[in-house]
């Protein structure tokens, strides 16, 4: 006896086929082997970058001088230019290649060249900052003194992008982009600044950031080369391989853990600042006194507020201070400077704050006016466009209703009790003969579609039946 076809089995088979096709499509789209260069080509490229002789040291010294000048004058563009010509990425990726293919002579050579390049960079930057007349630490320089977990992530993803770019058949602009993103040069220059000026906190923080970049770019290089299946050069037993993995893990953790703590501190400081500014904004709202300046120091938990206007009395200030804990600022202290008291108000800060507030208010007012003007222009343009089509609308309506004599278009507002006024586009239809109710409803729907307005209205001026 013939069995009926099993629809469920057929559907299941179809779904399985679709799933296989989807997996195949995704595998093809994200495959790192599709446009991969030949393994010897990949190794040759990375090995060439390890070399540090001939013109390379001179290029490195020039790049360090450029980066030091950029940090000294606070020029981001100059710093980026220095990072683009820096040859520091080569030895770091060489270390990653050596570990990935178990080429121990290459690992030693890469470490040696990286140490020499780092020493050259540190010497040149120290020399520059020792003789420059500009001794003040700028924001670009200070940004390299407190590395966090985000710098680890930048180094990991930057290094991964770099090694993937280096393993492609065609050269791309990935490597220069990685050089900019991971910023190997500025930390060395900042370390040179700390060494030249005796500021060991800057020196240590900058060297730590440089170490983070080196370690995690190398680790990302190892991962990338393993993913593209670059063959190993030597056989190593399981014990040696396990020992290498353990060492890599120890180095990664030893490098990353302090940055995690620094990132936690940074987040805590930003949260404290945010809560402090919000507290001052919410609590110091008085008709007779206004906040002129606010300064927050997360390290000491001090919130300084400068007021202008009539002085606040002691009970009011005590009540405000008592609400610090409920605002998530437990342990913080608030210091209020008031005009007329012995506490001196920082006149420069006051002027700066007033100018800042004035500029902010004027910018907000200008933005509001610009938005209103743009809205009016759009509405006028829409009205003019509709009015330009009035002849076409009248002709189309006459084609539907021959008894139409004329059409009047106007714009206004529908005002109902207890509701906001609503913009309305109205069409007054003058007809010489009666218009049936069905035709009136159809014309009303047509006009809403034609005018692209849900509030469009049609009024008929026609004789009754």
Buried (B, 14 or more C-beta within 10 A) or exposed (E): EEEEEEEEEEEEEEEEEEEEEEEEEEEEEEEEEEEBBEBEBBBEBBBEBBBBEEEBBEEBBBBBBBBBBBBBEBBEEBBBBBBBBBBBBBBBBBBBBBBBBBBEEBBEBBBEBBEBBBEBBBBBBBBBBEEBEEEEBBEBBBBBBBBBBEBBBBBBBBBBBBBBBBBBEEEEEBBBBBBBBBBBBBBBBBBBBBBBBEBEEBBEBBBBBBBBBBBBBBBBBBBBBBBBEBEEBEEEEEEEEEEBEEEBEEBBEEBBEBBEEBBEBBEEBEEBBEBBEEBBEEBBEEEEBBBBBBBBBBEEBBBBBBBBBEBBEEEBBEEBBEEBEEBBBEEBEBEBBBBEEEEEBBEEBBEEBBEEBEEEEEEEEEEEEEEEEEEEEEEEEBBEEBEEBEEEBBEBBBEEBEBBEEBEBEBEEEEEEEEEEEEBBBBBBBBEEEBEEEBBEEBBEBBBEBBEBEEBBBEBEBEEE
